[in-house]
Amino acid sequence: TLSRLTSLAFLHLVVFLTAKGRAMVALSATDFGNFITHPLMQPPSPPKIQGASADGELHFLKENVRVDPSSGAVTFYGTYSGARWEFQLRRSEGGRKAFIQAVLAQGQETRQDVDYEEMANALSETTSNFFNHMVFELDGTFLSFKDMMLTNKGKEPSVMLSLMITVKKFPSPGLEF
């Protein structure tokens, strides 16, 4: 039948030329938490800092994300070196770049032998670079950060991510995002 032929043709669609364009994605606070903790999204590795724990890995948390258009910030959390950190993602002053400020989360106990200011600066720089240079690969389709804005439109506040998209091949039909 015609519908079966159409389905077969779709499954065998081939891209001969790399296609480039733009995409917009609206993420609620819950969506953003799921995005930064998705298995395909590997958090950056901050530089080794004196006093940091041996594993030195940053792990983003999906809980307690806030999207606040009035302040222009997406607040999210992560753990690094045994401590909980708060990250605020904003559009940089010049635009077209993300800027992330990391601070030790409220209520965290500190140790005398750790330079938390140095850690905060390193985490801020590392996560900002991560978002600005991130390439999210979906089985032949590549998404990279271009710009962002926050809005109150819709049922709940959201962050709008402007992405550059490069399609070298279409994702496989069975790929789970």
Backbone as CSV, one residue per row, in Angstrom:
resi,resn,N_x,N_y,N_z,CA_x,CA_y,CA_z,C_x,C_y,C_z
1,THR,0.837,-1.183,0.000,0.000,0.000,0.000,0.878,1.241,0.000
2,LEU,0.271,2.355,-0.303,1.006,3.610,-0.385,1.590,4.025,0.970
3,SER,0.833,3.839,2.048,1.341,4.240,3.369,2.554,3.402,3.770
4,ARG,2.560,2.124,3.419,3.700,1.271,3.735,4.922,1.717,2.930
5,LEU,4.739,2.077,1.658,5.845,2.564,0.838,6.389,3.887,1.381
6,THR,5.504,4.751,1.828,5.926,6.018,2.408,6.746,5.774,3.662
7,SER,6.318,4.857,4.519,7.062,4.527,5.727,8.430,3.962,5.390
8,LEU,8.497,3.090,4.404,9.780,2.526,4.000,10.701,3.602,3.451
9,ALA,10.158,4.519,2.668,10.973,5.594,2.112,11.531,6.470,3.227
10,PHE,10.736,6.754,4.240,11.193,7.582,5.361,12.325,6.897,6.120
11,LEU,12.241,5.611,6.321,13.270,4.888,7.065,14.601,4.860,6.324
12,HIS,14.582,5.064,5.028,15.804,5.001,4.230,16.208,6.370,3.692
13,LEU,15.784,7.436,4.343,16.127,8.788,3.937,17.614,9.014,4.171
14,VAL,18.304,9.502,3.152,19.738,9.712,3.225,20.033,11.194,2.997
15,VAL,20.943,11.751,3.783,21.368,13.128,3.616,22.674,13.114,2.826
16,PHE,22.673,13.751,1.642,23.863,13.774,0.797,24.744,14.979,1.101
17,LEU,24.128,16.080,1.525,24.867,17.278,1.881,24.607,17.590,3.341
18,THR,25.614,18.093,4.008,25.425,18.495,5.399,24.491,19.695,5.430
19,ALA,23.446,19.579,6.226,22.476,20.671,6.368,22.790,21.441,7.641
20,LYS,22.754,22.777,7.546,23.018,23.621,8.700,21.861,24.576,8.889
21,GLY,21.566,24.872,10.136,20.485,25.796,10.417,20.454,26.159,11.888
22,ARG,19.292,26.647,12.321,19.104,27.062,13.708,17.886,26.368,14.277
23,ALA,17.908,26.200,15.579,16.770,25.602,16.274,16.560,26.353,17.578
24,MET,15.321,26.413,18.031,14.995,26.994,19.333,14.381,25.890,20.177
25,VAL,14.812,25.825,21.427,14.280,24.835,22.355,13.839,25.574,23.611
26,ALA,12.602,25.338,24.036,12.090,25.926,25.272,12.149,24.861,26.361
27,LEU,12.803,25.177,27.460,12.943,24.230,28.564,12.380,24.828,29.845
28,SER,11.469,24.113,30.466,10.991,24.499,31.797,12.088,24.134,32.794
29,ALA,11.887,24.459,34.061,12.866,24.099,35.084,13.076,22.587,35.130
30,THR,11.990,21.827,35.071,12.093,20.362,35.075,12.838,19.865,33.843
31,ASP,12.505,20.431,32.668,13.179,20.042,31.428,14.675,20.335,31.501
32,PHE,15.017,21.509,32.026,16.429,21.886,32.118,17.184,20.925,33.032
33,GLY,16.560,20.556,34.165,17.177,19.579,35.067,17.403,18.244,34.382
34,ASN,16.427,17.812,33.599,16.583,16.559,32.851,17.654,16.686,31.769
35,PHE,17.740,17.855,31.136,18.717,18.102,30.081,20.148,18.007,30.618
36,ILE,20.430,18.704,31.733,21.813,18.724,32.227,22.239,17.417,32.878
37,THR,21.269,16.540,33.180,21.614,15.247,33.781,21.393,14.078,32.819
38,HIS,21.062,14.390,31.567,20.836,13.336,30.572,22.123,12.532,30.359
39,PRO,22.013,11.220,30.178,23.222,10.385,29.987,24.104,10.822,28.817
40,LEU,23.528,11.456,27.788,24.344,11.928,26.666,25.079,13.230,26.991
41,MET,24.707,13.855,28.088,25.311,15.124,28.496,26.305,14.854,29.616
42,GLN,27.572,14.893,29.303,28.610,14.650,30.296,29.104,15.986,30.842
43,PRO,28.995,16.221,32.158,29.467,17.491,32.722,30.964,17.668,32.485
44,PRO,31.418,18.917,32.490,32.845,19.162,32.264,33.683,18.698,33.448
45,SER,34.956,18.529,33.205,35.901,18.171,34.271,36.686,19.418,34.642
46,PRO,36.429,19.959,35.829,37.177,21.146,36.253,38.653,20.817,36.433
47,PRO,39.504,21.836,36.345,40.932,21.584,36.582,41.157,21.135,38.022
48,LYS,42.234,20.414,38.236,42.566,19.962,39.595,42.863,21.172,40.470
49,ILE,42.230,21.193,41.618,42.365,22.316,42.536,42.848,21.768,43.869
50,GLN,43.793,22.472,44.488,44.309,22.022,45.775,43.167,21.941,46.782
51,GLY,43.089,20.815,47.467,42.048,20.604,48.455,40.832,19.887,47.907
52,ALA,40.760,19.755,46.572,39.632,19.050,45.962,39.785,17.554,46.213
53,SER,38.659,16.853,46.255,38.713,15.412,46.478,39.379,14.720,45.295
54,ALA,39.805,13.501,45.516,40.576,12.755,44.517,39.823,12.559,43.206
55,ASP,38.489,12.311,43.260,37.771,12.046,42.007,37.645,13.318,41.162
56,GLY,37.504,14.480,41.794,37.465,15.753,41.079,36.401,15.844,40.011
57,GLU,35.307,15.097,40.147,34.258,15.116,39.131,33.109,16.023,39.547
58,LEU,32.577,16.716,38.563,31.410,17.569,38.758,30.180,16.785,38.322
59,HIS,29.165,16.780,39.153,27.904,16.107,38.827,26.777,17.120,38.968
60,PHE,26.045,17.350,37.868,24.884,18.232,37.938,23.724,17.475,38.571
61,LEU,22.842,18.220,39.251,21.662,17.648,39.892,20.409,18.138,39.172
62,LYS,19.429,17.264,39.014,18.214,17.669,38.309,17.199,18.351,39.211
63,GLU,17.352,18.224,40.515,16.388,18.783,41.462,16.659,20.259,41.726
64,ASN,15.599,20.965,42.121,15.651,22.361,42.586,16.112,23.362,41.534
65,VAL,15.877,23.077,40.252,16.194,24.037,39.199,15.131,25.136,39.230
66,ARG,15.574,26.380,39.077,14.651,27.518,39.007,14.951,28.324,37.750
67,VAL,13.903,28.678,37.027,14.010,29.573,35.882,13.330,30.873,36.306
68,ASP,14.105,31.953,36.396,13.580,33.227,36.896,13.798,34.334,35.863
69,PRO,12.791,34.565,34.992,12.941,35.605,33.972,13.182,37.007,34.547
70,SER,12.655,37.306,35.738,12.841,38.647,36.305,14.307,38.928,36.639
71,SER,15.060,37.915,37.051,16.488,38.103,37.336,17.349,37.703,36.133
72,GLY,16.744,37.025,35.159,17.484,36.583,33.975,18.388,35.396,34.240
73,ALA,18.060,34.602,35.271,18.957,33.502,35.638,18.232,32.162,35.723
74,VAL,18.954,31.130,35.328,18.546,29.749,35.575,19.464,29.263,36.690
75,THR,18.876,28.889,37.817,19.657,28.399,38.946,19.562,26.883,38.989
76,PHE,20.715,26.244,39.081,20.752,24.784,39.200,21.900,24.420,40.127
77,TYR,21.972,23.161,40.489,22.943,22.722,41.487,23.780,21.562,40.969
78,GLY,24.904,21.384,41.630,25.779,20.270,41.317,26.627,19.951,42.533
79,THR,27.316,18.832,42.457,28.246,18.470,43.521,29.651,18.401,42.939
80,TYR,30.595,18.863,43.737,31.998,18.808,43.354,32.825,18.770,44.630
81,SER,33.741,17.857,44.709,34.663,17.721,45.836,33.930,17.615,47.179
82,GLY,32.859,16.829,47.178,32.128,16.573,48.412,31.236,17.707,48.877
83,ALA,31.094,18.752,48.079,30.271,19.897,48.471,29.182,20.149,47.416
84,ARG,28.125,20.796,47.847,27.024,21.167,46.950,27.257,22.600,46.479
85,TRP,27.164,22.786,45.173,27.413,24.085,44.558,26.156,24.591,43.866
86,GLU,25.959,25.914,43.902,24.859,26.565,43.185,25.436,27.239,41.942
87,PHE,24.772,27.037,40.818,25.199,27.627,39.548,24.092,28.533,39.043
88,GLN,24.452,29.726,38.589,23.482,30.618,37.972,23.911,30.866,36.538
89,LEU,23.072,30.408,35.615,23.302,30.565,34.178,22.594,31.820,33.715
90,ARG,23.345,32.708,33.074,22.795,33.951,32.531,23.368,34.190,31.138
91,ARG,22.700,35.024,30.417,23.241,35.501,29.141,24.341,36.502,29.492
92,SER,25.488,36.401,28.835,26.602,37.291,29.168,26.258,38.730,28.776
93,GLU,27.000,39.662,29.335,26.758,41.096,29.090,26.738,41.412,27.598
94,GLY,27.684,40.866,26.840,27.756,41.132,25.406,26.771,40.321,24.587
95,GLY,26.054,39.408,25.228,25.106,38.550,24.522,25.795,37.442,23.757
96,ARG,24.992,36.523,23.257,25.442,35.400,22.433,26.437,34.479,23.133
97,LYS,26.518,34.561,24.419,27.347,33.658,25.209,26.644,33.423,26.531
98,ALA,26.937,32.285,27.114,26.408,31.985,28.441,27.480,32.327,29.467
99,PHE,27.046,32.825,30.599,27.954,33.055,31.712,27.370,32.331,32.911
100,ILE,28.188,31.526,33.571,27.727,30.781,34.741,28.579,31.176,35.936
101,GLN,27.903,31.567,36.999,28.567,31.905,38.258,28.329,30.760,39.229
102,ALA,29.391,30.210,39.770,29.299,29.124,40.753,29.613,29.676,42.135
103,VAL,28.798,29.288,43.110,29.053,29.643,44.508,28.748,28.413,45.360
104,LEU,29.427,28.321,46.469,29.144,27.237,47.407,27.707,27.393,47.892
105,ALA,26.927,26.327,47.834,25.517,26.385,48.241,25.409,26.738,49.719
106,GLN,24.350,27.434,50.062,24.133,27.823,51.453,24.065,26.596,52.348
107,GLY,24.628,26.733,53.535,24.566,25.661,54.523,25.671,24.629,54.407
108,GLN,26.574,24.798,53.450,27.669,23.843,53.291,28.749,24.106,54.338
109,GLU,29.199,23.054,54.970,30.320,23.191,55.896,31.595,23.324,55.080
110,THR,32.509,24.118,55.577,33.766,24.328,54.864,34.929,23.785,55.681
111,ARG,36.025,23.533,54.951,37.256,23.070,55.589,38.309,24.166,55.458
112,GLN,39.188,24.250,56.413,40.236,25.274,56.416,41.248,25.070,55.292
113,ASP,41.492,23.812,54.889,42.537,23.513,53.909,42.061,23.618,52.461
114,VAL,40.853,24.116,52.236,40.306,24.196,50.876,40.057,25.656,50.524
115,ASP,40.518,26.057,49.339,40.287,27.413,48.847,39.002,27.404,48.012
116,TYR,37.876,27.672,48.678,36.573,27.605,48.009,36.402,28.709,46.969
117,GLU,37.060,29.832,47.165,36.989,30.903,46.167,37.661,30.462,44.868
118,GLU,38.818,29.806,44.994,39.506,29.283,43.808,38.637,28.225,43.120
119,MET,37.996,27.361,43.919,37.097,26.352,43.347,35.932,27.006,42.617
120,ALA,35.332,28.022,43.235,34.193,28.710,42.624,34.603,29.343,41.300
121,ASN,35.765,29.989,41.263,36.245,30.610,40.022,36.494,29.565,38.941
122,ALA,37.122,28.457,39.321,37.401,27.383,38.357,36.106,26.755,37.852
123,LEU,35.149,26.520,38.750,33.857,25.953,38.333,33.093,26.924,37.435
124,SER,33.139,28.216,37.744,32.466,29.224,36.912,33.041,29.225,35.500
125,GLU,34.361,29.249,35.403,35.012,29.275,34.094,34.765,27.980,33.315
126,THR,34.907,26.860,34.004,34.740,25.561,33.347,33.316,25.351,32.837
127,THR,32.323,25.662,33.663,30.932,25.445,33.238,30.501,26.459,32.180
128,SER,30.989,27.691,32.255,30.680,28.681,31.207,31.234,28.210,29.865
129,ASN,32.504,27.788,29.864,33.106,27.271,28.622,32.365,26.043,28.118
130,PHE,31.940,25.197,29.040,31.209,23.993,28.682,29.934,24.337,27.911
131,PHE,29.123,25.247,28.441,27.878,25.602,27.764,28.131,26.318,26.440
132,ASN,29.137,27.187,26.400,29.410,27.947,25.179,29.996,27.100,24.055
133,HIS,30.672,26.016,24.402,31.309,25.179,23.384,30.713,23.775,23.301
134,MET,29.619,23.568,23.995,28.992,22.248,24.026,28.481,21.868,22.637
135,VAL,28.697,20.624,22.272,28.103,20.050,21.076,27.374,18.795,21.528
136,PHE,26.072,18.815,21.350,25.212,17.714,21.768,24.943,16.884,20.517
137,GLU,25.468,15.662,20.478,25.373,14.823,19.281,24.271,13.793,19.443
138,LEU,23.364,13.794,18.474,22.241,12.856,18.479,22.308,11.978,17.230
139,ASP,23.240,11.054,17.218,23.321,10.081,16.137,23.369,10.735,14.752
140,GLY,24.282,11.702,14.574,24.443,12.346,13.268,23.861,13.736,13.176
141,THR,23.110,14.153,14.169,22.601,15.521,14.254,23.322,16.192,15.416
142,PHE,23.919,17.351,15.151,24.749,18.031,16.138,24.119,19.363,16.520
143,LEU,23.960,19.596,17.814,23.392,20.837,18.333,24.449,21.557,19.151
144,SER,24.597,22.856,18.943,25.550,23.642,19.739,24.894,24.946,20.182
145,PHE,25.314,25.425,21.348,24.745,26.621,21.959,25.065,27.858,21.133
146,LYS,24.042,28.707,20.944,24.243,29.973,20.245,23.873,31.152,21.134
147,ASP,22.726,31.085,21.787,22.240,32.196,22.604,21.135,31.691,23.516
148,MET,20.649,32.556,24.402,19.581,32.161,25.314,18.760,33.359,25.744
149,MET,17.547,33.088,26.181,16.702,34.096,26.815,15.728,33.396,27.739
150,LEU,15.228,34.122,28.724,14.249,33.566,29.654,12.918,34.259,29.423
151,THR,11.834,33.513,29.572,10.514,34.069,29.314,9.483,33.537,30.301
152,ASN,8.448,34.345,30.514,7.304,33.944,31.339,6.151,33.441,30.483
153,LYS,6.297,33.454,29.180,5.217,33.020,28.297,5.013,31.523,28.436
154,GLY,3.777,31.105,28.337,3.458,29.689,28.483,2.935,29.403,29.874
155,LYS,2.817,28.123,30.201,2.261,27.705,31.489,3.214,27.969,32.654
156,GLU,4.522,27.937,32.378,5.510,28.170,33.421,6.719,28.843,32.795
157,PRO,7.539,29.516,33.608,8.735,30.166,33.052,9.616,29.146,32.336
158,SER,10.309,29.617,31.299,11.193,28.716,30.569,12.423,29.457,30.071
159,VAL,13.451,28.689,29.802,14.653,29.215,29.174,14.595,28.780,27.716
160,MET,14.766,29.743,26.832,14.778,29.478,25.400,16.247,29.406,24.974
161,LEU,16.644,28.247,24.469,18.004,28.076,23.982,17.990,28.165,22.463
162,SER,18.794,29.053,21.935,18.991,29.152,20.499,20.187,28.269,20.175
163,LEU,19.997,27.346,19.263,21.025,26.363,18.947,21.363,26.389,17.467
164,MET,22.604,26.144,17.157,23.008,25.882,15.778,22.817,24.385,15.591
165,ILE,22.304,24.004,14.432,22.072,22.586,14.173,22.782,22.201,12.879
166,THR,23.485,21.084,12.925,24.147,20.516,11.755,23.646,19.089,11.620
167,VAL,23.070,18.783,10.459,22.540,17.441,10.220,23.431,16.755,9.184
168,LYS,24.179,15.762,9.649,24.997,14.951,8.755,24.225,13.694,8.367
169,LYS,23.374,13.241,9.300,22.435,12.161,9.032,21.320,12.283,10.053
170,PHE,20.164,11.783,9.694,19.048,11.839,10.620,19.229,10.778,11.716
171,PRO,18.821,11.105,12.933,18.934,10.118,14.006,18.162,8.843,13.667
172,SER,18.651,7.740,14.130,17.969,6.458,13.930,16.594,6.516,14.569
173,PRO,15.588,5.879,13.954,14.223,5.931,14.495,14.099,5.422,15.940
174,GLY,14.917,4.480,16.361,14.813,3.920,17.686,15.631,4.642,18.753
175,LEU,16.325,5.750,18.383,17.171,6.454,19.336,16.336,7.116,20.417
176,GLU,16.675,6.838,21.675,15.973,7.463,22.794,16.736,8.685,23.232
177,PHE,15.996,9.776,23.412,16.639,11.029,23.841,16.563,11.100,25.293
